Amino acid sequence: MSLLAVRAAAAAAAEAANRGKIRSRAVRALSDRTMRFLLFCAALFSIVTTFAIILVLLVETVKFFSISYAAPLAITQGDTIASIEAAHGDAEVLAPMNHGIWPPTTLDPGSFVNVPTTPSVVDFLFGTRWEPLLGAERHFGILPLVAGTVMVTVIAAIFAMPIGLITAIFLSEYARPRTRAILKPILEVLAGIPTVVYGFFALMVITPYGLQAPSRFLTGLMLDLGILRPDPIDPGPSAIFGGFNAMGAGLAVGIMILPIVSSLSEDALRAVPRSLRDAAYGLGCTRFDVSTRVVVPAALSGITASFLLAMARAIGETMIVALAAGGLAQLTLNPADQMQTMTAYMVQIFLGDAPAFSVEYQSSFAVASVLFVMTLSMAVLGSIILRRFREEYE
Amino acid sequence: MSRASFADGSVTRLSPPRRTPAEIVASAAPKSAARRVAVNRAFLITCLVCTTLAVLVLVVLLISIAFTGGHWLMAVDRVAAFDSAWSIPGPFGSLGNVAAFVGAGLVALLSILLFAPLKLSLRRVVLSVFLVALALSCWGLWGFIRTDFFTEFASRFPHKAGIRAPLWGSIWVCAICGIVALPIGIATAIYLEEFAPKNRLTNFIRLNISNLSGVPSIVYGIIGLTAFARLFSIFGTARDQPGFEFGTPEQWFYLRLPFGSGVLAGGLTLMLVVLPIVIISSQEALRAVPGTLRQGALAMGSTRWQMVWRMTLPASIPSIMTGAILAMSRAIGEAAPLLVLGVPLFMRRTPENLMSDFTVLPLQIYRWAADPRQDFRDLAASGIIVLLVVLLSFNAIAIFIRQKLQKQLQ
């Protein structure tokens, strides 16, 4: 009721304003307080969002760890159905393994029965096999997905961070205003391109023309020179890179985060006061000395924060890796192989590869929690670095 | 350390054997000026190489997409007729020439983006030349564009496929996203910049917003799925038995709880994604308003809200709009959260009400690009051209507003 009254009062105040009357002090104070309250509610919405994210991820992850699914159990000597049911609660005998005898009376050692299992947290966090969809035995060990994400992120960082930082130094220290006025919008255009476009670019241009063609040329050259021996099955020059590979996806992610690194680092560099630069120039420094010995160290906290933010974006990047990195979760260090990242797995599940509310469907929520924790810790680390190591200048 | 003696007693000279005094002096100096200048020049070259690389990537991206995407955007028979009648001499064949036209158009658009901020005396000439080039290429291209591409639904056959459903889906979803996200985002920014007391809660809200901007968009999709599409399963989970209904499916405002993966749920999910962007850009816009304006208003006896409504907001609305346009262009290109929401990838209907199923342009592009057949990958490139034209024009509008604003402030 009170809210209605407040609203009515606000409406009345607005009407009075429309009629051009001078408003009383009380009415003005009331409208001020109402608006302040509404604005405060809007600001609270972001906190609500954060808590909703944490709550939903927590609840769904707990749901994943409590779903029971059928997992095969190898029979050892002396197991009976009764003993297995006593240990695991239920045992579903797999028909082909009973040599056609039904109902099964004896269990042969080496055959399997299905018993209800729930995913374990330790296996999830430290397991090295991620096979939630294929095979009789499922494995929920997230490390292959984490490895894929880290591989793509590292490739992107190696590509984007030096180039982004050097571009930022160029824009803030070397470039004339006119050059800057041309280059800034280009980087902004690069930042505004949707990630699915970068995914298409990785799949259609970077992998075939940027990776496969040079590697095919190189292997051909090495075959001709006799460094490599021809493969008896496929004697022609082979591209080391497959159609889907972590390298192409990583480079595309690097192109995507390049404008983030360069524009945020440039902001940090430009925030360094002019007097520091002038002092260094007065001592006879070249632009290079000023940039690398004065400006970059002074802006180091901002640059680090921009790197961390860019890394967080690379970790959470979805469409590029879903298109170009492949769909095989494997623990490998070879960037020419296909790797599945955490986000790409979620895409695979939500595109309908798994029935809703099944254990593999719920596993994507657990993966999302890990992803959220990784990016959030990056963001928090960035803000801590920015706050603690910032050099304040008057 | 000019000498090093070894265990066997032999002495090895590390420095050159005989040096003139001038050389010794030169080597004693930390680094000669010539060397430092050379290093500086080498670094400048590195800078130029890196920056050129960034620009080159953009150019290669645009050109490759223009060439692969031109095919399904062009009316092939008309192009062929044009080719035989006029026989454009060109290295790429008839389709390639038209694709080059598309590329020229994109380059012209880009050049306008680039040259608009120049303070050259030549600036107007350059600008008008490129505008004329753009207008000519648009006019010339319009006759060759396959309008079927915009009016047909998705299809198993590439020559019949079009983007009608995703185009309308994108429009619906982005409209809902903008209607919800802009008021909330701008209100949050106003509260934080103009009203918020300095206390822990305010600090927490600020920290919270900066963290929210780092959350991956696919995580927002999960929140959208649970909170909007399923409404936490409060109203049941069955699609055909909604817990609450308002209106009929023929009315555009038809409401059903839970929402399901309709345009309303999609728009609200995108709202979560762009909200931090809107808030941060609006905060920056409000911060740029000089404090003297505020002090003047308060000194005249206005309340804080009157000050915001009459002084701060009008002064900052152009840059708030710039941020809003950029946020909306992010929303148009976002695919991951909607994909999590359970949006169908094959859609042969346009949305009719707030609960209708939909698909969006980036998802249609994803579906076509993930198809191994070359024809569909070319279709993806055609969709990308449409998407990029929309986004680049959004960016152009934003940059134009900013330039106008900067002039006004000066």
Chai-1 contact restraints between the chains, C-beta under 6 A:
chainA,res_idxA,chainB,res_idxB,connection_type,confidence,min_distance_angstrom,max_distance_angstrom,comment,restraint_id
A,R28,B,T303,contact,1.0,0.0,6.0,A-B,restraint_1
A,D32,B,T303,contact,1.0,0.0,6.0,A-B,restraint_2
A,D32,B,R304,contact,1.0,0.0,6.0,A-B,restraint_3
A,D32,B,W305,contact,1.0,0.0,6.0,A-B,restraint_4
A,M35,B,W305,contact,1.0,0.0,6.0,A-B,restraint_5
A,R36,B,F195,contact,1.0,0.0,6.0,A-B,restraint_6
A,L39,B,A187,contact,1.0,0.0,6.0,A-B,restraint_7
A,L39,B,I190,contact,1.0,0.0,6.0,A-B,restraint_8
A,L39,B,Y191,contact,1.0,0.0,6.0,A-B,restraint_9
A,L39,B,F195,contact,1.0,0.0,6.0,A-B,restraint_10
A,F40,B,Y191,contact,1.0,0.0,6.0,A-B,restraint_11
A,A42,B,I184,contact,1.0,0.0,6.0,A-B,restraint_12
A,A42,B,A187,contact,1.0,0.0,6.0,A-B,restraint_13
A,A42,B,T188,contact,1.0,0.0,6.0,A-B,restraint_14
A,A43,B,T188,contact,1.0,0.0,6.0,A-B,restraint_15
A,A43,B,Y191,contact,1.0,0.0,6.0,A-B,restraint_16
A,A43,B,I205,contact,1.0,0.0,6.0,A-B,restraint_17
A,F45,B,I184,contact,1.0,0.0,6.0,A-B,restraint_18
A,S46,B,N208,contact,1.0,0.0,6.0,A-B,restraint_19
A,S46,B,I209,contact,1.0,0.0,6.0,A-B,restraint_20
A,S46,B,L212,contact,1.0,0.0,6.0,A-B,restraint_21
A,I47,B,N208,contact,1.0,0.0,6.0,A-B,restraint_22
A,T50,B,N208,contact,1.0,0.0,6.0,A-B,restraint_23
A,A52,B,I223,contact,1.0,0.0,6.0,A-B,restraint_24
A,A52,B,A227,contact,1.0,0.0,6.0,A-B,restraint_25
A,I53,B,I223,contact,1.0,0.0,6.0,A-B,restraint_26
A,V56,B,I223,contact,1.0,0.0,6.0,A-B,restraint_27
A,V56,B,T226,contact,1.0,0.0,6.0,A-B,restraint_28
A,I163,B,C50,contact,1.0,0.0,6.0,A-B,restraint_29
A,I166,B,C47,contact,1.0,0.0,6.0,A-B,restraint_30
A,I166,B,C50,contact,1.0,0.0,6.0,A-B,restraint_31
A,T167,B,C50,contact,1.0,0.0,6.0,A-B,restraint_32
A,T167,B,T51,contact,1.0,0.0,6.0,A-B,restraint_33
A,T167,B,A54,contact,1.0,0.0,6.0,A-B,restraint_34
A,F170,B,C47,contact,1.0,0.0,6.0,A-B,restraint_35
A,F170,B,T51,contact,1.0,0.0,6.0,A-B,restraint_36
A,Y174,B,C47,contact,1.0,0.0,6.0,A-B,restraint_37
A,A181,B,P117,contact,1.0,0.0,6.0,A-B,restraint_38
A,I182,B,L114,contact,1.0,0.0,6.0,A-B,restraint_39
A,P185,B,L113,contact,1.0,0.0,6.0,A-B,restraint_40
A,P185,B,L114,contact,1.0,0.0,6.0,A-B,restraint_41
A,I186,B,V55,contact,1.0,0.0,6.0,A-B,restraint_42
A,L190,B,L58,contact,1.0,0.0,6.0,A-B,restraint_43
A,G192,B,S329,contact,1.0,0.0,6.0,A-B,restraint_44
A,G192,B,L391,contact,1.0,0.0,6.0,A-B,restraint_45
A,G192,B,N395,contact,1.0,0.0,6.0,A-B,restraint_46
A,P194,B,G333,contact,1.0,0.0,6.0,A-B,restraint_47
A,P194,B,P362,contact,1.0,0.0,6.0,A-B,restraint_48
A,V196,B,A335,contact,1.0,0.0,6.0,A-B,restraint_49
A,V196,B,P362,contact,1.0,0.0,6.0,A-B,restraint_50
A,V196,B,I365,contact,1.0,0.0,6.0,A-B,restraint_51
A,V196,B,Y366,contact,1.0,0.0,6.0,A-B,restraint_52
A,V197,B,I384,contact,1.0,0.0,6.0,A-B,restraint_53
A,F200,B,A369,contact,1.0,0.0,6.0,A-B,restraint_54
A,F200,B,A380,contact,1.0,0.0,6.0,A-B,restraint_55
A,F201,B,L61,contact,1.0,0.0,6.0,A-B,restraint_56
A,V205,B,S64,contact,1.0,0.0,6.0,A-B,restraint_57
A,I255,B,V57,contact,1.0,0.0,6.0,A-B,restraint_58
A,T286,B,R36,contact,1.0,0.0,6.0,A-B,restraint_59
A,T286,B,N40,contact,1.0,0.0,6.0,A-B,restraint_60
A,R287,B,N40,contact,1.0,0.0,6.0,A-B,restraint_61
A,F288,B,V39,contact,1.0,0.0,6.0,A-B,restraint_62
A,F288,B,N40,contact,1.0,0.0,6.0,A-B,restraint_63
A,F288,B,F43,contact,1.0,0.0,6.0,A-B,restraint_64
A,A312,B,G214,contact,1.0,0.0,6.0,A-B,restraint_65
A,G316,B,P216,contact,1.0,0.0,6.0,A-B,restraint_66
A,T318,B,I218,contact,1.0,0.0,6.0,A-B,restraint_67
A,T318,B,A336,contact,1.0,0.0,6.0,A-B,restraint_68
A,M319,B,A335,contact,1.0,0.0,6.0,A-B,restraint_69
A,M319,B,A336,contact,1.0,0.0,6.0,A-B,restraint_70
A,L323,B,A369,contact,1.0,0.0,6.0,A-B,restraint_71
A,T343,B,I218,contact,1.0,0.0,6.0,A-B,restraint_72
A,M346,B,I218,contact,1.0,0.0,6.0,A-B,restraint_73
A,F350,B,L339,contact,1.0,0.0,6.0,A-B,restraint_74
A,F350,B,V340,contact,1.0,0.0,6.0,A-B,restraint_75
A,A368,B,V219,contact,1.0,0.0,6.0,A-B,restraint_76
A,A368,B,I222,contact,1.0,0.0,6.0,A-B,restraint_77
A,F372,B,V219,contact,1.0,0.0,6.0,A-B,restraint_78
A,T375,B,G214,contact,1.0,0.0,6.0,A-B,restraint_79
A,T375,B,P216,contact,1.0,0.0,6.0,A-B,restraint_80
A,A379,B,N211,contact,1.0,0.0,6.0,A-B,restraint_81
A,A379,B,G214,contact,1.0,0.0,6.0,A-B,restraint_82
